[in-house]
Amino acid sequence: MSALEGAARVNAQHAENSWGRCSAGSAVSVVFVRARVLGSLTVAVVTIAVLAIAALSAQAPQGGPQPQPAGGQAAAPIDLTGYWVSIVNEDWRWRMVTPPKGDYASVPLNDEGKKVADTWTPAMDGRCEAYGAGALMRMPTRVHITWQDATTLKIETDAGTQTRLLHFGDARPPADRSLQGYSSASWEFAGGRGGGRAGPRFGSLKVVTTNLRPGWLRKNGVPYSENALVTEYYDRFRSTNGDEWFFVTTAVNDARYLQQEFVTSSHFKKEADGSKWTPSACKTT
């Protein structure tokens, strides 16, 4: 199974996960956004999603709402821990190398966003603004994911040497803004809350990040503002050859610099250990 074929499977699973939180129509809408990112798989993904939704219509739990399990590690329907490496199978020219000044193709910048992007110079290449939460998972990087405690999932990257903390529960964000902002995490379960009363859980991780400092969507200064809202969905699957993958779909909303939501889908393959981990710090100035 190729990475893109795997994406169809993941998107179908996300449609199933969505059954407990939205109507059939809106579930198809969620999958369509992801299919748009994956290009040629549009028809296949939407078809699979419709089939999944049809099946869930017959299997949806009857009666009152299902019990909500505890958040955080104890309730995790998928295991994202370990070492992973990004597989860059799209947008090579914007991800593997620094694009030239003024190359913001496919990013829906408004006029103000373009003016800001045009202030970037090659001397600014490598700055930490490119490694904020709005674009960090789009970088060619390795990530190390661990549980810092029972309600905090930690993501570390070797590119830029960044650390993200994903918080489950009702904690309030700190007063100070930061490059990684404040990330509120929650599990989304297949078939509704907790995936039913018994049996294995299936689902995905949703992360909403606010409280950001201004950052870049690409290494060449394509901006997002401090008021940007970053929403991510993490899905994990195993390919037919046994390889473990997770996909993260990232949606950045920023009324200041973007005309519309900017959506990307990035793919990570699991590694056996951290032997290839090579931290490289970003530039602060």
SEVO-541005 format. One record per residue (C-alpha): residue in one letter; x, y, z. Coordinates in steps of 0.02 Angstrom, whole numbers, plus 50000, padded with zeros to 5 digits. Example, Ala and Ser with C-alpha at 12.3 -4.5 7.8 and 13.67 -1.06 7.14 Angstrom:
% SEVO-541005
REC res    px    py    pz
REC   a 50615 49775 50390
REC   s 50684 49947 50357
//
This chain:
% SEVO-541005
REC res    px    py    pz
REC   m 50000 50000 50000
REC   s 50068 50170 49952
REC   a 50057 50320 50068
REC   l 49916 50393 49962
REC   e 49820 50229 49961
REC   g 49840 50229 50148
REC   a 49768 50403 50152
REC   a 49605 50339 50080
REC   r 49595 50213 50219
REC   v 49631 50344 50351
REC   n 49503 50464 50281
REC   a 49370 50330 50281
REC   q 49412 50295 50463
REC   h 49396 50480 50503
REC   a 49224 50481 50424
REC   e 49178 50338 50541
REC   n 49250 50435 50688
REC   s 49145 50585 50638
REC   w 48980 50491 50653
REC   g 48965 50527 50838
REC   r 48986 50716 50817
REC   c 48903 50767 50655
REC   s 48774 50723 50523
REC   a 48810 50614 50372
REC   g 48817 50768 50262
REC   s 48946 50857 50368
REC   a 49049 50697 50385
REC   v 49067 50691 50196
REC   s 49121 50873 50203
REC   v 49262 50830 50323
REC   v 49325 50694 50208
REC   f 49312 50806 50056
REC   v 49431 50932 50132
REC   r 49559 50795 50156
REC   a 49526 50723 49985
REC   r 49557 50894 49908
REC   v 49732 50893 49984
REC   l 49765 50718 49916
REC   g 49714 50765 49739
REC   s 49688 50612 49631
REC   l 49607 50512 49771
REC   t 49457 50629 49785
REC   v 49328 50509 49712
REC   a 49397 50355 49801
REC   v 49404 50439 49971
REC   v 49229 50512 49961
REC   t 49158 50345 49901
REC   i 49239 50252 50044
REC   a 49176 50383 50166
REC   v 48998 50365 50103
REC   l 49007 50176 50124
REC   a 49077 50196 50299
REC   i 48939 50317 50346
REC   a 48807 50202 50275
REC   a 48874 50058 50379
REC   l 48879 50165 50536
REC   s 48699 50219 50506
REC   a 48648 50039 50532
REC   q 48768 50012 50679
REC   a 48750 50176 50773
REC   p 48716 50148 50959
REC   q 48534 50164 51009
REC   g 48466 50245 51165
REC   g 48546 50383 51267
REC   p 48722 50453 51256
REC   q 48867 50335 51288
REC   p 48977 50360 51442
REC   q 49128 50473 51415
REC   p 49292 50392 51470
REC   a 49428 50489 51557
REC   g 49532 50600 51445
REC   g 49717 50587 51409
REC   q 49823 50431 51407
REC   a 49695 50318 51492
REC   a 49567 50348 51355
REC   a 49683 50345 51203
REC   p 49604 50251 51056
REC   i 49770 50258 50960
REC   d 49952 50253 51012
REC   l 50055 50393 50937
REC   t 50208 50370 51047
REC   g 50379 50330 50975
REC   y 50497 50398 50844
REC   w 50427 50447 50674
REC   v 50499 50522 50514
REC   s 50405 50634 50393
REC   i 50383 50564 50218
REC   v 50383 50709 50095
REC   n 50280 50646 49948
REC   e 50204 50814 49897
REC   d 50250 50998 49893
REC   w 50436 50955 49885
REC   r 50486 51127 49820
REC   w 50410 51214 49971
REC   r 50460 51089 50106
REC   m 50629 51014 50066
REC   v 50710 51176 50012
REC   t 50677 51358 50055
REC   p 50570 51433 49917
REC   p 50626 51597 49838
REC   k 50558 51762 49900
REC   g 50381 51793 49839
REC   d 50341 51610 49806
REC   y 50179 51587 49902
REC   a 50086 51487 49771
REC   s 49940 51383 49838
REC   v 49933 51480 50002
REC   p 49774 51587 50003
REC   l 49859 51747 50061
REC   n 49765 51911 50055
REC   d 49848 52073 50003
REC   e 49913 52110 50178
REC   g 49985 51935 50192
REC   k 50077 51955 50026
REC   k 50151 52121 50083
REC   v 50219 52039 50240
REC   a 50286 51889 50144
REC   d 50377 52006 50026
REC   t 50478 52079 50171
REC   w 50570 51913 50192
REC   t 50753 51904 50137
REC   p 50869 51754 50116
REC   a 50965 51813 50270
REC   m 50810 51766 50372
REC   d 50814 51584 50313
REC   g 50816 51461 50458
REC   r 50729 51574 50582
REC   c 50619 51499 50717
REC   e 50462 51580 50647
REC   a 50458 51438 50520
REC   y 50447 51310 50661
REC   g 50290 51371 50750
REC   a 50136 51264 50776
REC   g 50057 51327 50615
REC   a 50186 51237 50506
REC   l 50297 51128 50617
REC   m 50218 50963 50567
REC   r 50241 51011 50384
REC   m 50431 51018 50404
REC   p 50546 50878 50344
REC   t 50582 50816 50520
REC   r 50584 50674 50642
REC   v 50465 50681 50788
REC   h 50474 50596 50957
REC   i 50305 50577 51043
REC   t 50290 50532 51228
REC   w 50170 50557 51372
REC   q 50241 50692 51487
REC   d 50107 50646 51612
REC   a 49935 50565 51608
REC   t 49852 50717 51528
REC   t 49993 50794 51424
REC   l 50057 50723 51260
REC   k 50229 50790 51209
REC   i 50290 50808 51030
REC   e 50475 50847 51002
REC   t 50554 50882 50833
REC   d 50735 50869 50783
REC   a 50711 51002 50647
REC   g 50711 51167 50738
REC   t 50726 51076 50906
REC   q 50547 51116 50956
REC   t 50431 51046 51090
REC   r 50242 51048 51084
REC   l 50132 51003 51233
REC   l 49955 50942 51196
REC   h 49842 50965 51348
REC   f 49690 50859 51387
REC   g 49564 50932 51508
REC   d 49508 51107 51555
REC   a 49673 51194 51596
REC   r 49681 51376 51544
REC   p 49815 51439 51424
REC   p 49955 51546 51498
REC   a 49951 51734 51478
REC   d 50108 51740 51371
REC   r 50101 51693 51188
REC   s 50231 51573 51118
REC   l 50291 51496 50955
REC   q 50199 51334 50994
REC   g 50051 51419 51077
REC   y 49930 51325 51188
REC   s 49861 51161 51120
REC   s 49699 51086 51185
REC   a 49683 50901 51142
REC   s 49536 50782 51138
REC   w 49500 50608 51073
REC   e 49367 50581 50942
REC   f 49295 50406 50951
REC   a 49215 50299 50817
REC   g 49030 50269 50845
REC   g 49010 50409 50971
REC   r 49082 50441 51141
REC   g 49210 50313 51194
REC   g 49168 50197 51049
REC   g 49030 50111 51145
REC   r 49014 50027 51314
REC   a 49134 49883 51282
REC   g 49266 49820 51161
REC   p 49415 49907 51081
REC   r 49413 50094 51048
REC   f 49445 50171 50879
REC   g 49468 50354 50842
REC   s 49583 50499 50812
REC   l 49663 50645 50902
REC   k 49598 50822 50880
REC   v 49710 50968 50931
REC   v 49661 51152 50932
REC   t 49803 51278 50956
REC   t 49785 51461 51003
REC   n 49888 51590 51099
REC   l 50021 51593 50964
REC   r 50159 51714 50920
REC   p 50165 51764 50736
REC   g 50247 51631 50628
REC   w 50273 51570 50451
REC   l 50179 51441 50350
REC   r 50334 51415 50243
REC   k 50520 51445 50267
REC   n 50517 51598 50153
REC   g 50413 51705 50271
REC   v 50234 51665 50217
REC   p 50147 51731 50373
REC   y 50014 51686 50497
REC   s 49967 51807 50637
REC   e 49958 51790 50826
REC   n 49769 51769 50810
REC   a 49782 51616 50697
REC   l 49682 51461 50746
REC   v 49767 51295 50706
REC   t 49660 51137 50705
REC   e 49739 50966 50679
REC   y 49677 50787 50663
REC   y 49798 50642 50695
REC   d 49754 50471 50624
REC   r 49858 50313 50636
REC   f 49853 50157 50527
REC   r 49956 50004 50480
REC   s 49993 49970 50296
REC   t 49982 49797 50220
REC   n 50171 49772 50235
REC   g 50165 49805 50421
REC   d 50232 49983 50421
REC   e 50153 50100 50548
REC   w 50099 50274 50493
REC   f 50011 50426 50560
REC   f 49937 50568 50458
REC   v 49907 50742 50525
REC   t 49784 50854 50435
REC   t 49814 51036 50481
REC   a 49693 51180 50452
REC   v 49754 51358 50483
REC   n 49624 51496 50497
REC   d 49688 51675 50504
REC   a 49574 51820 50456
REC   r 49720 51942 50456
REC   y 49828 51861 50322
REC   l 49725 51722 50240
REC   q 49575 51735 50125
REC   q 49517 51562 50176
REC   e 49569 51410 50277
REC   f 49738 51337 50228
REC   v 49736 51147 50237
REC   t 49881 51024 50222
REC   s 49902 50837 50256
REC   s 50072 50771 50314
REC   h 50128 50591 50331
REC   f 50243 50509 50458
REC   k 50314 50333 50461
REC   k 50366 50248 50622
REC   e 50550 50210 50655
REC   a 50618 50074 50768
REC   d 50712 50191 50884
REC   g 50795 50361 50899
REC   s 50961 50314 50818
REC   k 50930 50435 50673
REC   w 50878 50580 50785
REC   t 50983 50732 50737
REC   p 50928 50893 50824
REC   s 50960 51053 50728
REC   a 50914 51217 50814
REC   c 50827 51359 50723
REC   k 50891 51539 50721
REC   t 50815 51659 50845
REC   t 50869 51813 50745
//
